């Protein structure tokens, strides 16, 4: 007897190994998967410009990277003694104008390198609702707590979203013709927009994404049904955080395990197991640090770390 609907996963492309560079871009769930990849010591870059919720925000930063855009003082603004950019998340905010300009230009370079060198690029789209800054008619990635009266809120149309997806992939291809691009829709519900409004948004994102992938006819662009796994397999509030909106650690772990089983090369499982053992060992806090048993444990741990670093020098177990 089955007690849940299992979403089938089918992927016939090349699978991820420790030799691959991976770029994760987009909403909170891109950050969640990026953190998992990082914890298992994969070579990953996650959201250089911070979390980006809608396709237009992702499209803009990709365009910046592809065209070597250079930020200047004219591209940032001050609000409540904090300097921000409409293209980036508040994680990049600074107290000095010069500092944020330098940081933003460094992030353009980081993203450009990641787009060029990554063999896998993961894009996660969260919402089709956007805010337009009235003064410039610019669609912003983040409002940075400016008054609502300075923005118009609107829903991107199906055609706008479809075109944005296509533009993102085409721009990536100018830097990297061979990367495997994996697209997904975030399962995080944007209930602040309204429940019906969230459904309208997700529907547009889903319909446009599938049609864009079909139109591109690129066998290295695929869809990962993250949204469907959470909505259909984990259809219970016990899989959500206290806000009842974001998937909790159990849900993230479940999706991660499904991802590993279908998208990561089976030959990497032994390495992942050893990395996990090392990470668990590093987090261990002994009652008596000088005990002979603990010193022996440390010797074994160092041997495991040395073995991993010989094979994969990029790993970092600080």
TAFENBEL-V298321 format. One record per pair of residues at least 4 apart in sequence whose C-alpha atoms are under 7 Angstrom apart, sorted by the first residue. I is the first residue (numbers start at 1). J is the second residue. D is the distance in Angstrom with one decimal. If there is no record, write none. Layout:
I | J | D
I | J | D
This chain:
4 | 233 | 5.6
5 | 232 | 6.2
5 | 233 | 5.4
6 | 233 | 5.7
7 | 228 | 6.9
7 | 229 | 5.9
7 | 233 | 7.0
11 | 262 | 6.9
15 | 263 | 5.2
15 | 264 | 5.0
15 | 265 | 5.0
16 | 20 | 6.4
16 | 263 | 6.2
16 | 264 | 4.5
16 | 265 | 5.5
17 | 264 | 6.4
17 | 265 | 5.8
17 | 268 | 6.3
18 | 42 | 5.7
18 | 43 | 7.0
20 | 43 | 6.6
20 | 118 | 6.9
20 | 119 | 5.8
21 | 43 | 5.1
21 | 44 | 5.8
21 | 117 | 6.7
21 | 118 | 4.4
21 | 119 | 5.6
21 | 120 | 6.6
22 | 43 | 6.1
22 | 44 | 4.6
22 | 45 | 6.3
22 | 118 | 5.2
22 | 119 | 6.3
22 | 120 | 4.9
22 | 121 | 5.8
23 | 44 | 5.7
23 | 45 | 4.8
23 | 46 | 5.9
23 | 114 | 6.3
23 | 118 | 6.2
23 | 120 | 6.4
23 | 121 | 4.7
23 | 122 | 6.0
24 | 30 | 5.6
24 | 34 | 6.1
24 | 45 | 6.3
24 | 46 | 4.7
24 | 47 | 6.2
24 | 121 | 6.0
24 | 122 | 4.7
24 | 123 | 6.1
25 | 30 | 5.9
25 | 46 | 6.1
25 | 47 | 5.0
25 | 122 | 6.2
25 | 123 | 5.0
25 | 124 | 6.4
26 | 30 | 5.6
26 | 47 | 6.7
26 | 51 | 5.7
26 | 52 | 4.7
26 | 53 | 5.9
26 | 58 | 6.6
26 | 123 | 5.8
26 | 124 | 4.8
26 | 125 | 5.8
27 | 31 | 6.8
27 | 51 | 5.2
27 | 52 | 5.1
27 | 53 | 4.7
27 | 124 | 5.8
27 | 125 | 5.9
27 | 126 | 5.5
27 | 186 | 6.7
28 | 32 | 6.3
28 | 51 | 6.1
29 | 33 | 6.3
29 | 124 | 6.9
29 | 186 | 5.9
30 | 34 | 6.0
30 | 124 | 5.7
31 | 35 | 6.1
31 | 46 | 6.4
32 | 36 | 6.4
33 | 37 | 6.2
34 | 38 | 6.1
34 | 44 | 6.9
34 | 46 | 5.6
35 | 39 | 6.1
36 | 40 | 6.4
37 | 41 | 6.3
37 | 42 | 5.3
37 | 44 | 6.8
38 | 42 | 5.6
38 | 44 | 6.5
40 | 272 | 6.1
40 | 275 | 6.0
40 | 276 | 6.6
41 | 315 | 5.7
45 | 114 | 6.8
47 | 51 | 6.0
48 | 107 | 5.6
48 | 110 | 6.9
48 | 111 | 6.3
49 | 88 | 5.1
49 | 89 | 6.2
49 | 107 | 6.5
50 | 88 | 6.3
50 | 89 | 4.9
50 | 91 | 6.3
51 | 89 | 6.0
52 | 57 | 6.0
52 | 58 | 6.3
52 | 89 | 7.0
52 | 141 | 6.3
53 | 125 | 6.1
53 | 126 | 4.9
53 | 127 | 6.0
54 | 58 | 6.8
54 | 125 | 5.7
54 | 126 | 5.7
54 | 127 | 5.1
54 | 128 | 5.8
55 | 59 | 6.0
55 | 125 | 6.2
55 | 161 | 6.6
55 | 164 | 6.2
55 | 165 | 6.8
56 | 60 | 6.1
56 | 164 | 6.3
57 | 61 | 6.6
57 | 87 | 6.7
57 | 140 | 6.9
57 | 141 | 5.0
58 | 62 | 6.2
59 | 63 | 6.1
59 | 164 | 6.5
59 | 168 | 5.3
60 | 64 | 6.2
61 | 65 | 6.3
62 | 66 | 6.1
62 | 168 | 6.8
63 | 67 | 6.0
63 | 171 | 7.0
64 | 68 | 5.9
64 | 69 | 4.7
64 | 108 | 6.6
65 | 69 | 6.5
65 | 108 | 5.3
65 | 109 | 6.8
65 | 111 | 6.1
65 | 112 | 4.7
66 | 112 | 6.5
66 | 171 | 6.8
66 | 175 | 7.0
70 | 105 | 6.1
71 | 75 | 6.0
71 | 101 | 6.0
71 | 104 | 6.7
71 | 105 | 6.0
72 | 101 | 6.1
73 | 97 | 6.9
73 | 101 | 6.6
75 | 85 | 6.7
76 | 83 | 6.6
76 | 84 | 5.6
76 | 85 | 4.8
77 | 83 | 5.5
77 | 84 | 5.6
77 | 85 | 6.5
78 | 82 | 5.4
78 | 83 | 4.4
78 | 84 | 6.4
79 | 83 | 6.5
81 | 95 | 6.7
82 | 93 | 6.7
82 | 94 | 6.0
82 | 95 | 5.0
83 | 93 | 5.7
83 | 94 | 5.3
83 | 95 | 5.8
83 | 96 | 6.4
83 | 97 | 5.9
83 | 100 | 6.8
84 | 90 | 6.9
84 | 93 | 5.0
84 | 94 | 6.9
86 | 140 | 5.1
86 | 141 | 5.7
86 | 142 | 5.7
86 | 143 | 6.8
87 | 140 | 6.2
87 | 141 | 5.2
88 | 92 | 6.7
88 | 141 | 6.1
88 | 142 | 6.6
89 | 141 | 7.0
89 | 142 | 5.9
90 | 144 | 6.4
93 | 100 | 6.5
94 | 99 | 6.3
94 | 100 | 5.4
96 | 100 | 6.7
97 | 101 | 6.4
98 | 102 | 6.2
99 | 103 | 6.1
100 | 104 | 6.0
101 | 105 | 6.3
102 | 106 | 6.3
103 | 107 | 6.3
104 | 108 | 6.3
105 | 109 | 6.4
106 | 110 | 6.2
107 | 111 | 6.0
108 | 112 | 6.1
109 | 113 | 6.2
110 | 114 | 6.2
111 | 115 | 6.0
112 | 116 | 6.2
113 | 117 | 6.0
114 | 118 | 5.5
115 | 172 | 6.6
115 | 175 | 6.8
115 | 176 | 6.7
116 | 175 | 5.2
116 | 176 | 5.2
118 | 179 | 6.5
119 | 179 | 4.4
119 | 180 | 6.0
120 | 179 | 5.4
120 | 180 | 4.7
120 | 181 | 5.9
121 | 179 | 6.7
121 | 180 | 6.2
121 | 181 | 4.8
121 | 182 | 6.1
122 | 181 | 5.9
122 | 182 | 4.7
122 | 183 | 5.9
123 | 182 | 6.2
123 | 183 | 4.8
123 | 184 | 6.3
124 | 183 | 5.9
124 | 184 | 4.8
124 | 185 | 5.4
124 | 186 | 6.0
125 | 184 | 6.5
125 | 185 | 4.9
125 | 186 | 5.8
126 | 185 | 6.0
126 | 186 | 4.9
127 | 201 | 5.7
127 | 202 | 6.4
128 | 155 | 5.7
128 | 156 | 5.3
128 | 201 | 4.9
128 | 205 | 6.5
129 | 154 | 5.8
129 | 155 | 4.5
129 | 156 | 6.1
129 | 201 | 6.6
130 | 139 | 6.6
130 | 153 | 5.8
130 | 154 | 5.6
130 | 155 | 6.2
130 | 156 | 7.0
131 | 139 | 5.8
131 | 140 | 5.9
131 | 151 | 5.9
131 | 152 | 5.6
131 | 153 | 4.5
131 | 154 | 6.5
132 | 137 | 5.6
132 | 138 | 5.4
132 | 139 | 4.4
132 | 140 | 6.1
132 | 151 | 5.2
132 | 152 | 5.0
132 | 153 | 6.2
133 | 137 | 5.2
133 | 138 | 5.3
133 | 139 | 6.4
133 | 140 | 6.8
133 | 150 | 6.1
133 | 151 | 4.6
133 | 152 | 6.7
134 | 150 | 5.8
134 | 151 | 5.3
134 | 152 | 6.5
156 | 160 | 6.0
156 | 161 | 6.5
157 | 161 | 6.3
158 | 162 | 6.1
158 | 204 | 5.5
158 | 208 | 5.9
159 | 163 | 6.0
160 | 164 | 6.1
161 | 165 | 6.2
161 | 205 | 6.8
161 | 208 | 6.2
162 | 166 | 6.3
162 | 208 | 4.7
162 | 209 | 6.3
162 | 212 | 5.7
163 | 167 | 6.0
164 | 168 | 6.2
165 | 169 | 6.4
165 | 209 | 6.8
165 | 212 | 6.6
166 | 170 | 6.1
166 | 212 | 6.1
167 | 171 | 6.0
168 | 172 | 6.2
169 | 173 | 6.2
170 | 174 | 6.7
172 | 176 | 5.8
173 | 177 | 4.5
180 | 220 | 4.8
180 | 221 | 6.0
181 | 220 | 6.1
181 | 221 | 4.7
181 | 222 | 6.4
182 | 221 | 5.9
182 | 222 | 5.0
182 | 223 | 5.7
182 | 224 | 6.5
183 | 222 | 6.1
183 | 223 | 4.9
183 | 224 | 6.0
184 | 223 | 5.8
184 | 224 | 5.2
184 | 225 | 6.2
184 | 226 | 6.1
185 | 206 | 7.0
185 | 226 | 6.6
185 | 227 | 5.5
186 | 226 | 6.9
186 | 227 | 5.7
187 | 226 | 6.8
187 | 227 | 4.5
187 | 230 | 6.3
188 | 245 | 6.1
188 | 246 | 5.3
188 | 247 | 6.9
189 | 198 | 6.5
189 | 245 | 5.8
190 | 198 | 5.6
191 | 195 | 5.3
191 | 198 | 6.2
193 | 197 | 5.9
193 | 198 | 6.2
194 | 198 | 5.9
195 | 199 | 6.5
196 | 200 | 6.3
197 | 201 | 6.2
198 | 202 | 6.2
199 | 203 | 6.0
200 | 204 | 6.3
201 | 205 | 6.3
202 | 206 | 6.0
203 | 207 | 6.0
204 | 208 | 5.9
205 | 209 | 6.0
206 | 210 | 6.3
207 | 211 | 6.3
208 | 212 | 5.9
209 | 213 | 6.1
210 | 214 | 6.2
211 | 215 | 6.1
212 | 216 | 6.1
213 | 217 | 6.6
213 | 221 | 6.7
225 | 229 | 6.2
226 | 230 | 6.4
227 | 231 | 6.1
228 | 232 | 5.6
229 | 233 | 5.2
229 | 234 | 6.8
230 | 234 | 4.9
230 | 235 | 6.8
231 | 235 | 5.5
234 | 239 | 6.5
237 | 244 | 6.6
239 | 247 | 5.9
239 | 248 | 5.6
239 | 250 | 6.3
239 | 251 | 5.3
240 | 244 | 5.2
240 | 245 | 6.3
240 | 246 | 5.7
240 | 247 | 4.3
240 | 248 | 4.6
241 | 245 | 6.7
241 | 246 | 5.6
241 | 247 | 5.8
241 | 248 | 4.6
247 | 251 | 5.5
247 | 252 | 6.4
248 | 252 | 6.2
249 | 253 | 6.0
250 | 254 | 6.1
251 | 255 | 6.2
252 | 256 | 6.0
253 | 257 | 6.1
254 | 258 | 6.4
255 | 259 | 6.1
256 | 260 | 6.1
257 | 261 | 6.1
258 | 262 | 6.4
259 | 263 | 5.6
260 | 264 | 5.0
268 | 272 | 6.1
269 | 273 | 6.1
270 | 274 | 6.4
271 | 275 | 6.2
272 | 276 | 6.1
273 | 277 | 6.3
274 | 278 | 6.3
275 | 279 | 6.2
276 | 280 | 6.1
277 | 281 | 6.1
278 | 282 | 6.1
278 | 301 | 6.4
278 | 305 | 6.9
279 | 283 | 6.3
280 | 284 | 6.4
281 | 301 | 6.9
289 | 294 | 6.3
290 | 294 | 6.8
290 | 295 | 6.6
291 | 295 | 6.3
292 | 296 | 6.2
293 | 297 | 6.3
294 | 298 | 6.2
295 | 299 | 6.3
296 | 300 | 6.4
297 | 301 | 6.2
298 | 302 | 6.1
299 | 303 | 6.3
300 | 304 | 6.4
301 | 305 | 6.3
302 | 306 | 6.0
303 | 307 | 6.1
304 | 308 | 6.3
305 | 309 | 6.1
306 | 310 | 6.2
307 | 311 | 6.6
308 | 312 | 5.8
309 | 313 | 4.5
309 | 315 | 6.3
